[in-house]
Amino acid sequence: MRKHIDPVCGKRINRNKAHIVVTYGRQEYYLCCPVCQREFEKDPRKYVKNVKR
Ligand SMILES: [Zn+2]
């Protein structure tokens, strides 16, 4: 099973445990909490780059 990583805090998240799933640039990003969600929405590109290594 694929694990998802919260791009803001770097935590691994199970699909059913995510606070929210946001779609950005055709990709889904799993965020663990409202704080990470807000950070992500403030500047999504910053975090998207972190994920694609
Ligand atoms: Zn997080």
mmCIF file of the protein (N, C-alpha, C, O) and its ligand, coordinates in Angstrom:
data_MODEL
# 
_entry.id   MODEL 
# 
loop_
_entity.id 
_entity.type 
_entity.pdbx_number_of_molecules 
1 polymer     1 
2 non-polymer 1 
# 
_entity_poly.entity_id                      1 
_entity_poly.type                           'polypeptide(L)' 
_entity_poly.nstd_linkage                   no 
_entity_poly.nstd_monomer                   no 
_entity_poly.pdbx_seq_one_letter_code       MRKHIDPVCGKRINRNKAHIVVTYGRQEYYLCCPVCQREFEKDPRKYVKNVKR 
_entity_poly.pdbx_seq_one_letter_code_can   MRKHIDPVCGKRINRNKAHIVVTYGRQEYYLCCPVCQREFEKDPRKYVKNVKR 
_entity_poly.pdbx_strand_id                 A 
# 
loop_
_entity_poly_seq.entity_id 
_entity_poly_seq.num 
_entity_poly_seq.mon_id 
_entity_poly_seq.hetero 
1 1  MET n 
1 2  ARG n 
1 3  LYS n 
1 4  HIS n 
1 5  ILE n 
1 6  ASP n 
1 7  PRO n 
1 8  VAL n 
1 9  CYS n 
1 10 GLY n 
1 11 LYS n 
1 12 ARG n 
1 13 ILE n 
1 14 ASN n 
1 15 ARG n 
1 16 ASN n 
1 17 LYS n 
1 18 ALA n 
1 19 HIS n 
1 20 ILE n 
1 21 VAL n 
1 22 VAL n 
1 23 THR n 
1 24 TYR n 
1 25 GLY n 
1 26 ARG n 
1 27 GLN n 
1 28 GLU n 
1 29 TYR n 
1 30 TYR n 
1 31 LEU n 
1 32 CYS n 
1 33 CYS n 
1 34 PRO n 
1 35 VAL n 
1 36 CYS n 
1 37 GLN n 
1 38 ARG n 
1 39 GLU n 
1 40 PHE n 
1 41 GLU n 
1 42 LYS n 
1 43 ASP n 
1 44 PRO n 
1 45 ARG n 
1 46 LYS n 
1 47 TYR n 
1 48 VAL n 
1 49 LYS n 
1 50 ASN n 
1 51 VAL n 
1 52 LYS n 
1 53 ARG n 
# 
loop_
_struct_asym.id 
_struct_asym.entity_id 
A 1 
B 2 
# 
loop_
_chem_comp.id 
_chem_comp.type 
_chem_comp.mon_nstd_flag 
ALA 'L-peptide linking' y 
ARG 'L-peptide linking' y 
ASN 'L-peptide linking' y 
ASP 'L-peptide linking' y 
CYS 'L-peptide linking' y 
GLN 'L-peptide linking' y 
GLU 'L-peptide linking' y 
GLY 'peptide linking'   y 
HIS 'L-peptide linking' y 
ILE 'L-peptide linking' y 
LEU 'L-peptide linking' y 
LYS 'L-peptide linking' y 
MET 'L-peptide linking' y 
PHE 'L-peptide linking' y 
PRO 'L-peptide linking' y 
THR 'L-peptide linking' y 
TYR 'L-peptide linking' y 
VAL 'L-peptide linking' y 
ZN  non-polymer         . 
# 
_pdbx_entity_nonpoly.entity_id   2 
_pdbx_entity_nonpoly.name        ? 
_pdbx_entity_nonpoly.comp_id     ZN 
# 
_pdbx_nonpoly_scheme.asym_id         B 
_pdbx_nonpoly_scheme.entity_id       2 
_pdbx_nonpoly_scheme.mon_id          ZN 
_pdbx_nonpoly_scheme.ndb_seq_num     1 
_pdbx_nonpoly_scheme.pdb_seq_num     101 
_pdbx_nonpoly_scheme.auth_seq_num    101 
_pdbx_nonpoly_scheme.pdb_mon_id      ZN 
_pdbx_nonpoly_scheme.auth_mon_id     ZN 
_pdbx_nonpoly_scheme.pdb_strand_id   A 
_pdbx_nonpoly_scheme.pdb_ins_code    . 
# 
loop_
_atom_site.group_PDB 
_atom_site.id 
_atom_site.type_symbol 
_atom_site.label_atom_id 
_atom_site.label_alt_id 
_atom_site.label_comp_id 
_atom_site.label_asym_id 
_atom_site.label_entity_id 
_atom_site.label_seq_id 
_atom_site.pdbx_PDB_ins_code 
_atom_site.Cartn_x 
_atom_site.Cartn_y 
_atom_site.Cartn_z 
_atom_site.occupancy 
_atom_site.B_iso_or_equiv 
_atom_site.pdbx_formal_charge 
_atom_site.auth_seq_id 
_atom_site.auth_comp_id 
_atom_site.auth_asym_id 
_atom_site.auth_atom_id 
_atom_site.pdbx_PDB_model_num 
ATOM   1   N  N  . MET A 1 1  ? 0.837  -1.209 0.000   1.00 0.00 ? 1   MET A N  1 
ATOM   2   C  CA . MET A 1 1  ? 0.000  0.000  0.000   1.00 0.00 ? 1   MET A CA 1 
ATOM   3   C  C  . MET A 1 1  ? 0.867  1.252  0.000   1.00 0.00 ? 1   MET A C  1 
ATOM   4   O  O  . MET A 1 1  ? 1.894  1.328  0.675   1.00 0.00 ? 1   MET A O  1 
ATOM   5   N  N  . ARG A 1 2  ? 0.427  2.208  -0.763  1.00 0.00 ? 2   ARG A N  1 
ATOM   6   C  CA . ARG A 1 2  ? 1.223  3.420  -0.883  1.00 0.00 ? 2   ARG A CA 1 
ATOM   7   C  C  . ARG A 1 2  ? 1.040  4.321  0.323   1.00 0.00 ? 2   ARG A C  1 
ATOM   8   O  O  . ARG A 1 2  ? -0.081 4.536  0.786   1.00 0.00 ? 2   ARG A O  1 
ATOM   9   N  N  . LYS A 1 3  ? 2.136  4.841  0.824   1.00 0.00 ? 3   LYS A N  1 
ATOM   10  C  CA . LYS A 1 3  ? 2.077  5.802  1.924   1.00 0.00 ? 3   LYS A CA 1 
ATOM   11  C  C  . LYS A 1 3  ? 2.178  7.208  1.336   1.00 0.00 ? 3   LYS A C  1 
ATOM   12  O  O  . LYS A 1 3  ? 2.850  7.447  0.333   1.00 0.00 ? 3   LYS A O  1 
ATOM   13  N  N  . HIS A 1 4  ? 1.504  8.093  1.980   1.00 0.00 ? 4   HIS A N  1 
ATOM   14  C  CA . HIS A 1 4  ? 1.548  9.473  1.523   1.00 0.00 ? 4   HIS A CA 1 
ATOM   15  C  C  . HIS A 1 4  ? 2.320  10.304 2.532   1.00 0.00 ? 4   HIS A C  1 
ATOM   16  O  O  . HIS A 1 4  ? 2.303  10.045 3.735   1.00 0.00 ? 4   HIS A O  1 
ATOM   17  N  N  . ILE A 1 5  ? 2.981  11.287 2.012   1.00 0.00 ? 5   ILE A N  1 
ATOM   18  C  CA . ILE A 1 5  ? 3.772  12.134 2.903   1.00 0.00 ? 5   ILE A CA 1 
ATOM   19  C  C  . ILE A 1 5  ? 3.212  13.550 2.904   1.00 0.00 ? 5   ILE A C  1 
ATOM   20  O  O  . ILE A 1 5  ? 3.003  14.168 1.860   1.00 0.00 ? 5   ILE A O  1 
ATOM   21  N  N  . ASP A 1 6  ? 2.987  14.022 4.081   1.00 0.00 ? 6   ASP A N  1 
ATOM   22  C  CA . ASP A 1 6  ? 2.565  15.404 4.254   1.00 0.00 ? 6   ASP A CA 1 
ATOM   23  C  C  . ASP A 1 6  ? 3.710  16.309 3.796   1.00 0.00 ? 6   ASP A C  1 
ATOM   24  O  O  . ASP A 1 6  ? 4.780  16.299 4.404   1.00 0.00 ? 6   ASP A O  1 
ATOM   25  N  N  . PRO A 1 7  ? 3.502  17.090 2.736   1.00 0.00 ? 7   PRO A N  1 
ATOM   26  C  CA . PRO A 1 7  ? 4.610  17.888 2.194   1.00 0.00 ? 7   PRO A CA 1 
ATOM   27  C  C  . PRO A 1 7  ? 5.045  19.022 3.115   1.00 0.00 ? 7   PRO A C  1 
ATOM   28  O  O  . PRO A 1 7  ? 6.146  19.553 2.970   1.00 0.00 ? 7   PRO A O  1 
ATOM   29  N  N  . VAL A 1 8  ? 4.198  19.390 4.049   1.00 0.00 ? 8   VAL A N  1 
ATOM   30  C  CA . VAL A 1 8  ? 4.537  20.506 4.932   1.00 0.00 ? 8   VAL A CA 1 
ATOM   31  C  C  . VAL A 1 8  ? 5.407  20.036 6.089   1.00 0.00 ? 8   VAL A C  1 
ATOM   32  O  O  . VAL A 1 8  ? 6.477  20.599 6.321   1.00 0.00 ? 8   VAL A O  1 
ATOM   33  N  N  . CYS A 1 9  ? 4.976  19.033 6.806   1.00 0.00 ? 9   CYS A N  1 
ATOM   34  C  CA . CYS A 1 9  ? 5.725  18.612 7.990   1.00 0.00 ? 9   CYS A CA 1 
ATOM   35  C  C  . CYS A 1 9  ? 6.539  17.338 7.754   1.00 0.00 ? 9   CYS A C  1 
ATOM   36  O  O  . CYS A 1 9  ? 7.384  16.977 8.575   1.00 0.00 ? 9   CYS A O  1 
ATOM   37  N  N  . GLY A 1 10 ? 6.281  16.651 6.621   1.00 0.00 ? 10  GLY A N  1 
ATOM   38  C  CA . GLY A 1 10 ? 7.076  15.483 6.296   1.00 0.00 ? 10  GLY A CA 1 
ATOM   39  C  C  . GLY A 1 10 ? 6.627  14.191 6.938   1.00 0.00 ? 10  GLY A C  1 
ATOM   40  O  O  . GLY A 1 10 ? 7.300  13.168 6.811   1.00 0.00 ? 10  GLY A O  1 
ATOM   41  N  N  . LYS A 1 11 ? 5.509  14.221 7.620   1.00 0.00 ? 11  LYS A N  1 
ATOM   42  C  CA . LYS A 1 11 ? 4.981  13.015 8.257   1.00 0.00 ? 11  LYS A CA 1 
ATOM   43  C  C  . LYS A 1 11 ? 4.381  12.085 7.237   1.00 0.00 ? 11  LYS A C  1 
ATOM   44  O  O  . LYS A 1 11 ? 3.831  12.523 6.226   1.00 0.00 ? 11  LYS A O  1 
ATOM   45  N  N  . ARG A 1 12 ? 4.486  10.807 7.501   1.00 0.00 ? 12  ARG A N  1 
ATOM   46  C  CA . ARG A 1 12 ? 3.791  9.833  6.669   1.00 0.00 ? 12  ARG A CA 1 
ATOM   47  C  C  . ARG A 1 12 ? 2.348  9.734  7.130   1.00 0.00 ? 12  ARG A C  1 
ATOM   48  O  O  . ARG A 1 12 ? 2.054  9.702  8.325   1.00 0.00 ? 12  ARG A O  1 
ATOM   49  N  N  . ILE A 1 13 ? 1.468  9.685  6.161   1.00 0.00 ? 13  ILE A N  1 
ATOM   50  C  CA . ILE A 1 13 ? 0.050  9.680  6.495   1.00 0.00 ? 13  ILE A CA 1 
ATOM   51  C  C  . ILE A 1 13 ? -0.654 8.546  5.779   1.00 0.00 ? 13  ILE A C  1 
ATOM   52  O  O  . ILE A 1 13 ? -0.461 8.333  4.582   1.00 0.00 ? 13  ILE A O  1 
ATOM   53  N  N  . ASN A 1 14 ? -1.460 7.830  6.517   1.00 0.00 ? 14  ASN A N  1 
ATOM   54  C  CA . ASN A 1 14 ? -2.339 6.846  5.894   1.00 0.00 ? 14  ASN A CA 1 
ATOM   55  C  C  . ASN A 1 14 ? -3.513 7.569  5.276   1.00 0.00 ? 14  ASN A C  1 
ATOM   56  O  O  . ASN A 1 14 ? -3.975 8.594  5.777   1.00 0.00 ? 14  ASN A O  1 
ATOM   57  N  N  . ARG A 1 15 ? -3.984 7.011  4.177   1.00 0.00 ? 15  ARG A N  1 
ATOM   58  C  CA . ARG A 1 15 ? -5.073 7.640  3.452   1.00 0.00 ? 15  ARG A CA 1 
ATOM   59  C  C  . ARG A 1 15 ? -6.268 7.968  4.354   1.00 0.00 ? 15  ARG A C  1 
ATOM   60  O  O  . ARG A 1 15 ? -6.845 9.051  4.259   1.00 0.00 ? 15  ARG A O  1 
ATOM   61  N  N  . ASN A 1 16 ? -6.625 7.047  5.208   1.00 0.00 ? 16  ASN A N  1 
ATOM   62  C  CA . ASN A 1 16 ? -7.816 7.260  6.038   1.00 0.00 ? 16  ASN A CA 1 
ATOM   63  C  C  . ASN A 1 16 ? -7.547 8.119  7.264   1.00 0.00 ? 16  ASN A C  1 
ATOM   64  O  O  . ASN A 1 16 ? -8.472 8.437  8.012   1.00 0.00 ? 16  ASN A O  1 
ATOM   65  N  N  . LYS A 1 17 ? -6.310 8.491  7.474   1.00 0.00 ? 17  LYS A N  1 
ATOM   66  C  CA . LYS A 1 17 ? -6.007 9.309  8.645   1.00 0.00 ? 17  LYS A CA 1 
ATOM   67  C  C  . LYS A 1 17 ? -5.703 10.758 8.299   1.00 0.00 ? 17  LYS A C  1 
ATOM   68  O  O  . LYS A 1 17 ? -5.467 11.577 9.187   1.00 0.00 ? 17  LYS A O  1 
ATOM   69  N  N  . ALA A 1 18 ? -5.710 11.069 7.030   1.00 0.00 ? 18  ALA A N  1 
ATOM   70  C  CA . ALA A 1 18 ? -5.376 12.429 6.622   1.00 0.00 ? 18  ALA A CA 1 
ATOM   71  C  C  . ALA A 1 18 ? -6.449 13.412 7.089   1.00 0.00 ? 18  ALA A C  1 
ATOM   72  O  O  . ALA A 1 18 ? -7.639 13.096 7.123   1.00 0.00 ? 18  ALA A O  1 
ATOM   73  N  N  . HIS A 1 19 ? -6.003 14.585 7.439   1.00 0.00 ? 19  HIS A N  1 
ATOM   74  C  CA . HIS A 1 19 ? -6.950 15.643 7.776   1.00 0.00 ? 19  HIS A CA 1 
ATOM   75  C  C  . HIS A 1 19 ? -7.713 16.067 6.531   1.00 0.00 ? 19  HIS A C  1 
ATOM   76  O  O  . HIS A 1 19 ? -8.930 16.251 6.554   1.00 0.00 ? 19  HIS A O  1 
ATOM   77  N  N  . ILE A 1 20 ? -6.970 16.217 5.451   1.00 0.00 ? 20  ILE A N  1 
ATOM   78  C  CA . ILE A 1 20 ? -7.582 16.633 4.195   1.00 0.00 ? 20  ILE A CA 1 
ATOM   79  C  C  . ILE A 1 20 ? -6.689 16.211 3.033   1.00 0.00 ? 20  ILE A C  1 
ATOM   80  O  O  . ILE A 1 20 ? -5.474 16.074 3.177   1.00 0.00 ? 20  ILE A O  1 
ATOM   81  N  N  . VAL A 1 21 ? -7.302 16.014 1.910   1.00 0.00 ? 21  VAL A N  1 
ATOM   82  C  CA . VAL A 1 21 ? -6.551 15.714 0.692   1.00 0.00 ? 21  VAL A CA 1 
ATOM   83  C  C  . VAL A 1 21 ? -6.762 16.869 -0.267  1.00 0.00 ? 21  VAL A C  1 
ATOM   84  O  O  . VAL A 1 21 ? -7.897 17.193 -0.616  1.00 0.00 ? 21  VAL A O  1 
ATOM   85  N  N  . VAL A 1 22 ? -5.688 17.482 -0.687  1.00 0.00 ? 22  VAL A N  1 
ATOM   86  C  CA . VAL A 1 22 ? -5.816 18.571 -1.645  1.00 0.00 ? 22  VAL A CA 1 
ATOM   87  C  C  . VAL A 1 22 ? -5.195 18.156 -2.964  1.00 0.00 ? 22  VAL A C  1 
ATOM   88  O  O  . VAL A 1 22 ? -4.185 17.453 -3.000  1.00 0.00 ? 22  VAL A O  1 
ATOM   89  N  N  . THR A 1 23 ? -5.803 18.594 -4.028  1.00 0.00 ? 23  THR A N  1 
ATOM   90  C  CA . THR A 1 23 ? -5.267 18.304 -5.349  1.00 0.00 ? 23  THR A CA 1 
ATOM   91  C  C  . THR A 1 23 ? -4.607 19.552 -5.887  1.00 0.00 ? 23  THR A C  1 
ATOM   92  O  O  . THR A 1 23 ? -5.209 20.625 -5.940  1.00 0.00 ? 23  THR A O  1 
ATOM   93  N  N  . TYR A 1 24 ? -3.378 19.395 -6.278  1.00 0.00 ? 24  TYR A N  1 
ATOM   94  C  CA . TYR A 1 24 ? -2.636 20.526 -6.821  1.00 0.00 ? 24  TYR A CA 1 
ATOM   95  C  C  . TYR A 1 24 ? -1.773 20.019 -7.957  1.00 0.00 ? 24  TYR A C  1 
ATOM   96  O  O  . TYR A 1 24 ? -0.983 19.092 -7.780  1.00 0.00 ? 24  TYR A O  1 
ATOM   97  N  N  . GLY A 1 25 ? -1.923 20.628 -9.129  1.00 0.00 ? 25  GLY A N  1 
ATOM   98  C  CA . GLY A 1 25 ? -1.143 20.188 -10.276 1.00 0.00 ? 25  GLY A CA 1 
ATOM   99  C  C  . GLY A 1 25 ? -1.341 18.716 -10.594 1.00 0.00 ? 25  GLY A C  1 
ATOM   100 O  O  . GLY A 1 25 ? -0.385 17.990 -10.870 1.00 0.00 ? 25  GLY A O  1 
ATOM   101 N  N  . ARG A 1 26 ? -2.605 18.285 -10.552 1.00 0.00 ? 26  ARG A N  1 
ATOM   102 C  CA . ARG A 1 26 ? -3.000 16.910 -10.869 1.00 0.00 ? 26  ARG A CA 1 
ATOM   103 C  C  . ARG A 1 26 ? -2.491 15.879 -9.884  1.00 0.00 ? 26  ARG A C  1 
ATOM   104 O  O  . ARG A 1 26 ? -2.632 14.677 -10.111 1.00 0.00 ? 26  ARG A O  1 
ATOM   105 N  N  . GLN A 1 27 ? -1.905 16.335 -8.798  1.00 0.00 ? 27  GLN A N  1 
ATOM   106 C  CA . GLN A 1 27 ? -1.431 15.389 -7.796  1.00 0.00 ? 27  GLN A CA 1 
ATOM   107 C  C  . GLN A 1 27 ? -2.179 15.595 -6.510  1.00 0.00 ? 27  GLN A C  1 
ATOM   108 O  O  . GLN A 1 27 ? -2.627 16.698 -6.198  1.00 0.00 ? 27  GLN A O  1 
ATOM   109 N  N  . GLU A 1 28 ? -2.308 14.517 -5.763  1.00 0.00 ? 28  GLU A N  1 
ATOM   110 C  CA . GLU A 1 28 ? -2.981 14.622 -4.478  1.00 0.00 ? 28  GLU A CA 1 
ATOM   111 C  C  . GLU A 1 28 ? -1.943 14.766 -3.388  1.00 0.00 ? 28  GLU A C  1 
ATOM   112 O  O  . GLU A 1 28 ? -0.913 14.093 -3.382  1.00 0.00 ? 28  GLU A O  1 
ATOM   113 N  N  . TYR A 1 29 ? -2.243 15.660 -2.470  1.00 0.00 ? 29  TYR A N  1 
ATOM   114 C  CA . TYR A 1 29 ? -1.358 15.863 -1.333  1.00 0.00 ? 29  TYR A CA 1 
ATOM   115 C  C  . TYR A 1 29 ? -2.142 15.663 -0.056  1.00 0.00 ? 29  TYR A C  1 
ATOM   116 O  O  . TYR A 1 29 ? -3.248 16.179 0.104   1.00 0.00 ? 29  TYR A O  1 
ATOM   117 N  N  . TYR A 1 30 ? -1.553 14.907 0.846   1.00 0.00 ? 30  TYR A N  1 
ATOM   118 C  CA . TYR A 1 30 ? -2.209 14.576 2.102   1.00 0.00 ? 30  TYR A CA 1 
ATOM   119 C  C  . TYR A 1 30 ? -1.647 15.459 3.199   1.00 0.00 ? 30  TYR A C  1 
ATOM   120 O  O  . TYR A 1 30 ? -0.436 15.557 3.400   1.00 0.00 ? 30  TYR A O  1 
ATOM   121 N  N  . LEU A 1 31 ? -2.560 16.090 3.894   1.00 0.00 ? 31  LEU A N  1 
ATOM   122 C  CA . LEU A 1 31 ? -2.135 16.982 4.970   1.00 0.00 ? 31  LEU A CA 1 
ATOM   123 C  C  . LEU A 1 31 ? -2.713 16.490 6.291   1.00 0.00 ? 31  LEU A C  1 
ATOM   124 O  O  . LEU A 1 31 ? -3.875 16.094 6.374   1.00 0.00 ? 31  LEU A O  1 
ATOM   125 N  N  . CYS A 1 32 ? -1.869 16.527 7.325   1.00 0.00 ? 32  CYS A N  1 
ATOM   126 C  CA . CYS A 1 32 ? -2.238 15.872 8.580   1.00 0.00 ? 32  CYS A CA 1 
ATOM   127 C  C  . CYS A 1 32 ? -3.132 16.713 9.467   1.00 0.00 ? 32  CYS A C  1 
ATOM   128 O  O  . CYS A 1 32 ? -3.862 16.170 10.295  1.00 0.00 ? 32  CYS A O  1 
ATOM   129 N  N  . CYS A 1 33 ? -3.092 18.023 9.313   1.00 0.00 ? 33  CYS A N  1 
ATOM   130 C  CA . CYS A 1 33 ? -3.832 18.864 10.243  1.00 0.00 ? 33  CYS A CA 1 
ATOM   131 C  C  . CYS A 1 33 ? -4.156 20.217 9.600   1.00 0.00 ? 33  CYS A C  1 
ATOM   132 O  O  . CYS A 1 33 ? -3.599 20.565 8.559   1.00 0.00 ? 33  CYS A O  1 
ATOM   133 N  N  . PRO A 1 34 ? -5.064 20.975 10.230  1.00 0.00 ? 34  PRO A N  1 
ATOM   134 C  CA . PRO A 1 34 ? -5.443 22.283 9.671   1.00 0.00 ? 34  PRO A CA 1 
ATOM   135 C  C  . PRO A 1 34 ? -4.267 23.240 9.528   1.00 0.00 ? 34  PRO A C  1 
ATOM   136 O  O  . PRO A 1 34 ? -4.251 24.086 8.634   1.00 0.00 ? 34  PRO A O  1 
ATOM   137 N  N  . VAL A 1 35 ? -3.298 23.105 10.400  1.00 0.00 ? 35  VAL A N  1 
ATOM   138 C  CA . VAL A 1 35 ? -2.131 23.991 10.331  1.00 0.00 ? 35  VAL A CA 1 
ATOM   139 C  C  . VAL A 1 35 ? -1.338 23.732 9.055   1.00 0.00 ? 35  VAL A C  1 
ATOM   140 O  O  . VAL A 1 35 ? -0.949 24.663 8.349   1.00 0.00 ? 35  VAL A O  1 
ATOM   141 N  N  . CYS A 1 36 ? -1.108 22.461 8.774   1.00 0.00 ? 36  CYS A N  1 
ATOM   142 C  CA . CYS A 1 36 ? -0.386 22.108 7.550   1.00 0.00 ? 36  CYS A CA 1 
ATOM   143 C  C  . CYS A 1 36 ? -1.192 22.500 6.316   1.00 0.00 ? 36  CYS A C  1 
ATOM   144 O  O  . CYS A 1 36 ? -0.631 22.926 5.307   1.00 0.00 ? 36  CYS A O  1 
ATOM   145 N  N  . GLN A 1 37 ? -2.483 22.356 6.404   1.00 0.00 ? 37  GLN A N  1 
ATOM   146 C  CA . GLN A 1 37 ? -3.339 22.732 5.284   1.00 0.00 ? 37  GLN A CA 1 
ATOM   147 C  C  . GLN A 1 37 ? -3.180 24.212 4.970   1.00 0.00 ? 37  GLN A C  1 
ATOM   148 O  O  . GLN A 1 37 ? -3.060 24.607 3.811   1.00 0.00 ? 37  GLN A O  1 
ATOM   149 N  N  . ARG A 1 38 ? -3.181 25.014 6.011   1.00 0.00 ? 38  ARG A N  1 
ATOM   150 C  CA . ARG A 1 38 ? -3.064 26.461 5.809   1.00 0.00 ? 38  ARG A CA 1 
ATOM   151 C  C  . ARG A 1 38 ? -1.699 26.818 5.227   1.00 0.00 ? 38  ARG A C  1 
ATOM   152 O  O  . ARG A 1 38 ? -1.586 27.655 4.331   1.00 0.00 ? 38  ARG A O  1 
ATOM   153 N  N  . GLU A 1 39 ? -0.682 26.172 5.750   1.00 0.00 ? 39  GLU A N  1 
ATOM   154 C  CA . GLU A 1 39 ? 0.665  26.408 5.232   1.00 0.00 ? 39  GLU A CA 1 
ATOM   155 C  C  . GLU A 1 39 ? 0.758  26.032 3.758   1.00 0.00 ? 39  GLU A C  1 
ATOM   156 O  O  . GLU A 1 39 ? 1.339  26.754 2.947   1.00 0.00 ? 39  GLU A O  1 
ATOM   157 N  N  . PHE A 1 40 ? 0.179  24.899 3.438   1.00 0.00 ? 40  PHE A N  1 
ATOM   158 C  CA . PHE A 1 40 ? 0.228  24.435 2.053   1.00 0.00 ? 40  PHE A CA 1 
ATOM   159 C  C  . PHE A 1 40 ? -0.496 25.396 1.125   1.00 0.00 ? 40  PHE A C  1 
ATOM   160 O  O  . PHE A 1 40 ? 0.000  25.719 0.046   1.00 0.00 ? 40  PHE A O  1 
ATOM   161 N  N  . GLU A 1 41 ? -1.654 25.847 1.540   1.00 0.00 ? 41  GLU A N  1 
ATOM   162 C  CA . GLU A 1 41 ? -2.457 26.719 0.687   1.00 0.00 ? 41  GLU A CA 1 
ATOM   163 C  C  . GLU A 1 41 ? -1.845 28.107 0.545   1.00 0.00 ? 41  GLU A C  1 
ATOM   164 O  O  . GLU A 1 41 ? -2.106 28.815 -0.427  1.00 0.00 ? 41  GLU A O  1 
ATOM   165 N  N  . LYS A 1 42 ? -1.046 28.482 1.506   1.00 0.00 ? 42  LYS A N  1 
ATOM   166 C  CA . LYS A 1 42 ? -0.380 29.786 1.447   1.00 0.00 ? 42  LYS A CA 1 
ATOM   167 C  C  . LYS A 1 42 ? 0.620  29.827 0.293   1.00 0.00 ? 42  LYS A C  1 
ATOM   168 O  O  . LYS A 1 42 ? 0.744  30.837 -0.400  1.00 0.00 ? 42  LYS A O  1 
ATOM   169 N  N  . ASP A 1 43 ? 1.329  28.720 0.100   1.00 0.00 ? 43  ASP A N  1 
ATOM   170 C  CA . ASP A 1 43 ? 2.360  28.669 -0.928  1.00 0.00 ? 43  ASP A CA 1 
ATOM   171 C  C  . ASP A 1 43 ? 2.578  27.229 -1.395  1.00 0.00 ? 43  ASP A C  1 
ATOM   172 O  O  . ASP A 1 43 ? 3.596  26.615 -1.075  1.00 0.00 ? 43  ASP A O  1 
ATOM   173 N  N  . PRO A 1 44 ? 1.620  26.697 -2.151  1.00 0.00 ? 44  PRO A N  1 
ATOM   174 C  CA . PRO A 1 44 ? 1.675  25.285 -2.549  1.00 0.00 ? 44  PRO A CA 1 
ATOM   175 C  C  . PRO A 1 44 ? 2.947  24.914 -3.307  1.00 0.00 ? 44  PRO A C  1 
ATOM   176 O  O  . PRO A 1 44 ? 3.500  23.832 -3.113  1.00 0.00 ? 44  PRO A O  1 
ATOM   177 N  N  . ARG A 1 45 ? 3.398  25.804 -4.157  1.00 0.00 ? 45  ARG A N  1 
ATOM   178 C  CA . ARG A 1 45 ? 4.560  25.467 -5.000  1.00 0.00 ? 45  ARG A CA 1 
ATOM   179 C  C  . ARG A 1 45 ? 5.804  25.146 -4.192  1.00 0.00 ? 45  ARG A C  1 
ATOM   180 O  O  . ARG A 1 45 ? 6.602  24.283 -4.559  1.00 0.00 ? 45  ARG A O  1 
ATOM   181 N  N  . LYS A 1 46 ? 5.948  25.847 -3.103  1.00 0.00 ? 46  LYS A N  1 
ATOM   182 C  CA . LYS A 1 46 ? 7.096  25.630 -2.228  1.00 0.00 ? 46  LYS A CA 1 
ATOM   183 C  C  . LYS A 1 46 ? 7.135  24.180 -1.745  1.00 0.00 ? 46  LYS A C  1 
ATOM   184 O  O  . LYS A 1 46 ? 8.193  23.553 -1.701  1.00 0.00 ? 46  LYS A O  1 
ATOM   185 N  N  . TYR A 1 47 ? 5.969  23.667 -1.386  1.00 0.00 ? 47  TYR A N  1 
ATOM   186 C  CA . TYR A 1 47 ? 5.917  22.316 -0.825  1.00 0.00 ? 47  TYR A CA 1 
ATOM   187 C  C  . TYR A 1 47 ? 5.895  21.254 -1.908  1.00 0.00 ? 47  TYR A C  1 
ATOM   188 O  O  . TYR A 1 47 ? 6.413  20.153 -1.718  1.00 0.00 ? 47  TYR A O  1 
ATOM   189 N  N  . VAL A 1 48 ? 5.302  21.580 -3.032  1.00 0.00 ? 48  VAL A N  1 
ATOM   190 C  CA . VAL A 1 48 ? 5.280  20.627 -4.137  1.00 0.00 ? 48  VAL A CA 1 
ATOM   191 C  C  . VAL A 1 48 ? 6.698  20.314 -4.591  1.00 0.00 ? 48  VAL A C  1 
ATOM   192 O  O  . VAL A 1 48 ? 7.011  19.170 -4.921  1.00 0.00 ? 48  VAL A O  1 
ATOM   193 N  N  . LYS A 1 49 ? 7.539  21.312 -4.608  1.00 0.00 ? 49  LYS A N  1 
ATOM   194 C  CA . LYS A 1 49 ? 8.934  21.111 -5.005  1.00 0.00 ? 49  LYS A CA 1 
ATOM   195 C  C  . LYS A 1 49 ? 9.663  20.188 -4.032  1.00 0.00 ? 49  LYS A C  1 
ATOM   196 O  O  . LYS A 1 49 ? 10.494 19.371 -4.430  1.00 0.00 ? 49  LYS A O  1 
ATOM   197 N  N  . ASN A 1 50 ? 9.341  20.332 -2.770  1.00 0.00 ? 50  ASN A N  1 
ATOM   198 C  CA . ASN A 1 50 ? 9.971  19.486 -1.766  1.00 0.00 ? 50  ASN A CA 1 
ATOM   199 C  C  . ASN A 1 50 ? 9.660  18.010 -1.982  1.00 0.00 ? 50  ASN A C  1 
ATOM   200 O  O  . ASN A 1 50 ? 10.487 17.138 -1.717  1.00 0.00 ? 50  ASN A O  1 
ATOM   201 N  N  . VAL A 1 51 ? 8.466  17.754 -2.464  1.00 0.00 ? 51  VAL A N  1 
ATOM   202 C  CA . VAL A 1 51 ? 8.025  16.376 -2.617  1.00 0.00 ? 51  VAL A CA 1 
ATOM   203 C  C  . VAL A 1 51 ? 8.698  15.715 -3.804  1.00 0.00 ? 51  VAL A C  1 
ATOM   204 O  O  . VAL A 1 51 ? 9.092  14.550 -3.735  1.00 0.00 ? 51  VAL A O  1 
ATOM   205 N  N  . LYS A 1 52 ? 8.829  16.455 -4.891  1.00 0.00 ? 52  LYS A N  1 
ATOM   206 C  CA . LYS A 1 52 ? 9.461  15.876 -6.079  1.00 0.00 ? 52  LYS A CA 1 
ATOM   207 C  C  . LYS A 1 52 ? 10.964 16.008 -6.003  1.00 0.00 ? 52  LYS A C  1 
ATOM   208 O  O  . LYS A 1 52 ? 11.533 17.026 -6.397  1.00 0.00 ? 52  LYS A O  1 
ATOM   209 N  N  . ARG A 1 53 ? 11.586 14.998 -5.505  1.00 0.00 ? 53  ARG A N  1 
ATOM   210 C  CA . ARG A 1 53 ? 13.026 15.066 -5.370  1.00 0.00 ? 53  ARG A CA 1 
ATOM   211 C  C  . ARG A 1 53 ? 13.722 14.480 -6.577  1.00 0.00 ? 53  ARG A C  1 
ATOM   212 O  O  . ARG A 1 53 ? 14.952 14.457 -6.629  1.00 0.00 ? 53  ARG A O  1 
HETATM 213 ZN ZN . ZN  B 2 .  ? 1.503  17.896 8.713   1.00 0.00 2 101 ZN  A ZN 1 
# 
